[in-house]
């Protein structure tokens, strides 16, 4: 159950202790985005930050001042601002990501931040921090304070995405590959299917989503299989539209409920995510059809 407290942390986010030394922070301000903290005797491994500086500052205060553990590592699971934008608030931590994440932060991320600053004064002091330790495809293992933390390149939601598996506790931080509705409009439908299947093979007891509620013990397999069923349903629906020679306008008739997902989570934002998925998949499948054989 979430642990609530008086003060800044409580009204900015929900703090949930999912193991003796592992916390999840879920934003109340921005699409229920999550960050995680693994507490070890050598320091904290922070998995992602949150969008607004005040949120990440509240996390830092809780970890470093209230608990007394400095943040030693920050893992950027992917370059999207709601997961990486607070990294600059940990100047003494080593930042880790996949190589593609570093490249995207240095290009798309910089431009996105400049655009956001014109709209949100709260972001005036935010800076892009490039990871100083990167890995390529496969798995990178991090050994900290008795914990074995495995970083997997699991593209899908985005092509640079890293999932973080705390092997000692069988807890998987799946980032945005796990959301109330699977999303791939900045990634690849096929890659997301492959990554979700790989997640199943890890057999985690608990999965921390990039947005929304934690998937608890006993629910993991059913939830991931439900996500795979949604991805199969949208592919079938979009394929039928293409086979009939219809324009992208026909995508509006593919209802999220007809594909097996509710429109309620994330305050209805999932409907927009669903539409973005359809548009992306239409483009993907159209390119396959038109590609020379």
Secondary structure, DSSP 8 states (H G I E B T S, - for coil): -EE--SSHHHHHEEEEEEETTEEEEEESSSTTBEEEEEEETTEEEEE---SSHHHHHHHHIIIIIIS---EEEEE-SSS-HHHHTTGGG-TTSEEEEEHHHHHHIIIIIHHHHHHHHTT-GGGTT------SEEE-SSEEEEEETTEEEEEEE--SSBTT-EEEEETTTTEEEEETTSSSS---TBS-HHHHHHHHHHHHHHT-SEEEESBS--B-TTTHHHHHHHHHHHHHHHHHHHHHHHHTT--GGGGGG--TGGGT--S-TGGGHHHHHHHHHHHHHHHHHHHHHHS--
